[in-house]
Each structure stands twice: as structure tokens, then as C-alpha cells.
Amino acid sequence: MKKMSLPVRLLLGVAAGIAIGLLCAALPAGEGGPGLGDNVMQVILTAKNLMGSLISFCVPLIVIGFIAPSITRMQSNASRMLGLALVLAYSSSVCAALLSMGAGYAIIPALSIQSAVEGLRDLPELLFNLEIVPIMSVMSALVFSVLVGLAATWTHAKAVIQVLEEFQKIVLAVVTRVVIPILPFFIAGTFCGLAYEGSITRQLPVFLIVILIVMAGHYLWMALLYGLAGAYAGANPWEVVRHYGPAYLTAVGTMSSAATLAVALRCAKRSSVLRQDLVDFGIPLFANIHLCGSVLTEVFFVMTVSKVLYGQLPPQGTMVLFCFLLGIFAVGAPGVPGGTVVASLGLITSVVGFDQTGTGLMLTIFALQDSFGTACNVTGDGALTLVLTGYANKHHIQEVHSDAIL
């Protein structure tokens, strides 16, 4: 029997999660205690929490296992490619923010968006909370990978380089045999919780109004990004985009660029126009520093909340400053659910001038669409990797092959 493809398994996970969540919510409550629906949700949420903790534990290992060996393979070109990647990630985020700002001034005055976040059902407590703490944070893993990779290249440390190559094979086995198989179940648990608490139904009006506008911005930016990348690299960008369906769906379910990393690597490696050594280097790196979709969304929502709560849009000079500073915060923000907006709360209060009510509403509305912003981040990483491929080809940087196949 032929095994189902990953996109099919992910879609089944979403459908099953919503159906089970709505069914549990419809079951009557118990007399003086939790009912059957609550008990089922306790089991599901506990399993989902455990799987999410396991995925989070593996993310720093994936970052180290792919970025550090990729840097050592680039040898003398490592520093140059790293600098180019940082410039690309920052430029993409800032330009996406400015695009969102322009759309905000044109569209938001004509909108009447109300908050609809009250009245949600409380999720039952977990049966137990077994937290699997990662060996280090994602940002620490990223810095560690870059420093070790560069230092091993500078000192020609053959033993360390060999260890990194072997470690990558170990990480590949973990990704293939552990992370990817449990993702559909983790996504099912996420959507089950959303359906049970009422986010899928009660918040549908505000969800649709805001999400449709922002998603249009996501697709517009991705089209522009891939168009420019394809023109620069002299390659067909569709040959990259067409493989990104599973990564997009996974990002929608996990709401985390970091948690989607394993699937994104698999998708990018299937493209015939991306260099495999630059996929190993670029995709894990961009997953943590390139958050164009989240930045685009945050700018639009900051302007929306300002209009709703304070009756006016922020001044243009304030928003331009906010966009350029937000690009810096996006590079350092963790690729986890809500990472961009949480990292930039200081900007929202100090530059835009939001009070506690404004930041609270901002966090709530951002959480409603975080999955689609993350999907834009992940898919956009393929375009930037295409630019790296074009740069390497134009400057005759020799490709280094590895055994890393997903």
C-alpha cells in the first residue's frame, strides 16, 4: 500500500483536529465535574504538549546539524555568504514592512474592525506537564553554529569538521524518523484546541476580515520576492515554490518557523534550481532571521489597533522609524509562535506609544493570524536561498556536495 504524502497527512490532521474539538465542545458537561469532552481534551492537549516539547527540543539540534557543517563546506567563502544572508533577511523584512505601511494608510481608514475575543471556552488543565527543555535556545544554537563553523574553517580543524559531518547524519535520522512523523498529530492537537475553545467559530468574522487583507499582502510580497530572486538567479522560481506546499501547511499548523524547519529543508532539497549546500546553510539560518510575513502583519495590525483604540493612524514618520527598527528586531526574534511581536513590544510602546490596552489587543489579534504569517516567513526563505544560489553561481563559488538527503 502506497504511503500517504506529507501534505495529505497534514490536511487530515487539520480536519481531524477541528472535528474532534467541535465534538468535544458539544458534549454535555459532567455533574459537578468535567464531562467526557473535557476528559478527552485533557488527553489530547497533554499529548500535543508533549509532542510540541519534543519538537522544540530537536530544533536547536537541527540548527547546529545543518548550519555549522554547511559553513565549513564553504571554506573561504563562509563569511561572505553569511553577511549576504543577513543583508537579504533584513532587506526583505524592512521592505515588507514598508509595503504593509503603505497598504495600511490606504485601506485601514475605510475599515471598521471590532475585537471579538471575549467569551472563549477555557481549555481543561493538562493531565501532566512533562517539559523537555532544549539543550540551548534557538538563538544560542544559531550563534554557536556560526561561530563553530567559521572557527573550524579558519583553523582548518579537520577533526571538528568531521564530527560536524557525522552529527548532521545523526540529526537527519532524528528528523526523518521522529520529527516529521509526529507533525500531523501535533497539528491535529493544535486545531483541536482552537475548535474546542471557540476560536474557529466565535472569532470567525474578525478572523476573516483581518486575515484576508493580510494574506493578500503575504502573497503579494512572496510573488515579488520570488520574481526578483528568479530574475537575479536566472532560474524559474516556480521550481522552488511548487515544492513548498508541505512546509506552508506545516507552518500554518505549528505557527513556528523553527518547528517547521525539518519540513522546509525537505521541500527545498527537492528543488532542482537550488544548490544543496546552500539549502543546508540558508534554510535553517533564514528560519531564524527572516520573518517577513510576521513583520508585514505586525505593521498592518499596529496601524489597525491604533485606529480602533485611539481613533487615528500613527504619523508617517513614526511608522517609517518603526518599520526600520522592526526589521532589526525581526532578525533577532525567535522563530516561535508570536516571537516577532513579543520581541518588539518595546518598540510598540516606546515608538508607536501604545498603552497596556493597545499591546494586549495587539497580541490577541496577532495570535489570530500568526500561522499565516509564519507560512509566509517559511515560504519566503526559499526565495532568499535562490538569491544565494544565484550569487554563488555568478561569483563561481564551487558547490560542495554532502550526503545530507531528506
Phi, psi and omega in degrees: 000132182287134181288139179294144179289161182299316178302320179296317179296322179293316179295320176297323177297317178297311182297315180296320180297314179296316181297315181293319179298316179294322179295316179296323179293330182279341180292142182292149178287155179284161178281110178074014181189183181293145178269187181298320180299318179296320180294319178296318180295324177301316179295315182296313182293326177294316178296319179296319179296320179294315178295320178296322178294322178294317178297316179298324178296323183283338186301310178300326178295320179295318180300311180294317186294337181254318185288311185300311178296327179295322178294318181295329179289332180281345174053241188292344182267002187298311183297319181294317181291324178295315178298319178297319179298318179295318179297317180297315182296315180294316182298317180297316181295316181293316180295322176296321178295317179294322175299316179296322179298315178299318178294324180297314179295333181274327190256316191301321180303337181269358184262158173224087185257126178251149176283138180224057186250001180276162172080019179280148177287138178285136176285143178293157179291153179290150175297321174200158181238095179265098183271122176262099186285127176300154181295336175199166178289163180298319180294322176296320178296322179295312179295318178301315181298315181295313183294315180294318179297314179294316182295320178295326177289316181296322185264359181055045182281091186296321181295316180294319179299319178294320177298317180297321178297317179292323179296324178298321177296322178295315180297320178301319178296320178296316180298312185291321187262344184238300190294306185296318179298329183270351182301314179302324179288322177295317179294321177300318178296322179298310181288333175297316178296319179297318180292321182294317183282345176105003181297327183289327186255306186292328183262012184301317181300307180293327178300313183292316183301310184286316185295318182298321179293312183292321179297324175300320176295321178301310183293324177297317181292319178296321178297317179294318182296314180290325178297314178294319180296317179295320179295320180290316183280346183068034182227161180281113183294338179298332180291346173264311186299321188294344179267355190269006179303309179300321179294320179298312180296321179296319179296322177299323182279323183271336184058030184213122175297322181293316181291339180271356189304317183299316180290322179299320177298317180297317181296313182296325181291342179277351179282137181274351182256355177262136176287133185296324179293327179280336172295314178299327180275311190283315186298311177296325180292310181294332178300338183250345182238350183247102184234052186298319180294319179293321179293314178303316180294315184297319180298314181297320181287326175301316180292322179296312181296321178300319180292319183291313186274322188249359174078004180205159176276150177298153177301152183298319179298320178297317182291324177297314177299317179300319181296314182291322177288324180297326177300322178293315180296327180294323179297325181263358182284146177289143180278056182235166181308124179073010185299320183294310184291325178293317180295334185256015180302326178298321177293320182297322181277320186275321183272310183276334175088028179287146172266190183297322178296318180295316180292324178296314178293324178298314179297322182292309182295321179298321181296331182295330184242007187305328182296321182284326174296320178296319179298323176293318177304309185296314181293324178294336178299328178296323179294317180292326176294327175295323176295316177301319178297315178298320179296316180297320179292320181292330182258014173056042175277119188292137178283138178248120183275150177224175180266009184283100180237129177249000000 
